[in-house]
Amino acid sequence: MKIGIIRCMQTEDYCPGTTCFRMARENKGGFEGIEEDIEVIGFINCGGCPGKKAVLRARELVKRGADTIVFASCIQRGTPIGYPCPFAKKMKDIISKDLEDKINFIDYTH
């Protein structure tokens, strides 16, 4: 599995993504039950609220080889700031519509 992780722009100043990478490497958290090797293709932010650039960034991750788009936990669960993205569902819907059947989704990393 080749994944591209999209994260919240608001958290990038204080979260280097260490736990996201560890969870992918160890097949834990959102990656639990995945038996194939996981390769991280890219790690990029959503572009800022309201996440309109997320679709462009997902396209680029797919162009570079990702077959799965993963929303980092900062988007879906609000980790570590305690505030989940209010635009997460809309971002996922737009990305799904734009990329159609080209990709899979994982909703969180940890």
C-alpha positions in Angstrom: 0.0 0.0 0.0 1.3 3.4 -0.9 -0.1 6.2 1.2 -0.3 9.9 1.0 -1.1 11.6 4.3 -3.0 14.9 4.5 -2.7 16.8 7.7 -4.2 19.9 9.3 -2.2 23.0 8.5 -3.0 24.4 11.9 -1.0 21.7 13.6 2.2 21.6 11.5 4.0 24.2 13.6 4.2 21.9 16.6 3.6 18.3 15.3 6.2 16.8 13.0 4.0 13.7 12.3 6.2 11.3 14.2 3.2 9.3 15.6 1.5 9.2 12.2 4.7 7.7 10.7 5.2 5.3 13.5 1.6 4.0 13.3 2.0 3.4 9.5 5.4 1.6 10.1 4.0 -0.6 12.9 0.5 -1.2 11.3 -1.2 0.2 14.3 -4.0 2.8 14.8 -5.8 3.5 11.5 -3.5 1.0 9.8 -4.3 -1.9 12.1 -5.2 -5.1 10.1 -3.4 -4.0 7.0 -1.1 -6.9 6.1 0.8 -5.5 3.2 3.9 -3.2 3.5 3.0 0.5 3.8 5.1 3.1 2.0 4.6 6.7 2.8 4.6 8.6 -0.6 4.0 12.0 0.9 3.0 14.1 3.9 1.3 17.4 3.2 -1.1 19.8 4.8 -4.6 20.5 3.6 -3.8 24.1 2.5 -5.6 25.7 5.4 -9.2 26.3 6.3 -11.6 25.4 4.7 -9.5 22.7 3.1 -10.1 23.7 -0.5 -6.6 22.8 -1.5 -6.9 19.3 -0.2 -8.2 18.0 -3.5 -5.2 19.5 -5.4 -2.8 17.9 -2.8 -4.6 14.5 -3.0 -4.2 14.6 -6.8 -0.5 15.3 -6.5 -0.1 12.4 -4.0 -1.8 10.1 -6.4 0.3 11.4 -9.3 3.4 10.5 -7.2 2.1 7.0 -6.6 -0.3 7.0 -3.6 -3.1 4.5 -3.9 -4.6 5.5 -0.5 -5.2 8.9 1.0 -5.0 9.1 4.8 -6.3 11.9 6.9 -4.0 12.4 9.8 -5.6 12.3 13.2 -5.3 16.0 13.6 -8.1 16.3 10.9 -10.5 13.6 12.0 -9.8 13.4 15.7 -8.4 16.8 16.5 -5.2 15.3 17.9 -3.2 17.0 19.4 -5.1 20.3 19.7 -8.4 18.8 20.6 -10.4 20.3 17.8 -11.4 18.1 14.9 -11.6 19.7 11.5 -15.2 20.9 10.8 -14.5 20.5 7.0 -13.2 16.9 7.1 -16.3 15.3 5.7 -16.5 17.9 2.9 -12.8 17.4 2.1 -13.2 13.7 1.9 -16.3 14.0 -0.3 -14.6 16.4 -2.7 -11.5 14.2 -2.9 -13.6 11.1 -3.5 -15.6 12.7 -6.2 -12.5 14.1 -7.9 -10.4 11.0 -7.8 -13.3 8.6 -8.2 -12.2 4.9 -7.9 -8.5 5.7 -8.1 -7.9 5.7 -4.4 -8.9 4.3 -1.0 -9.2 6.2 2.2 -8.1 5.8 5.8 -9.9 8.2 8.1 -7.2 8.6 10.8 -3.7 7.6 11.7 -3.7 7.1 15.5 
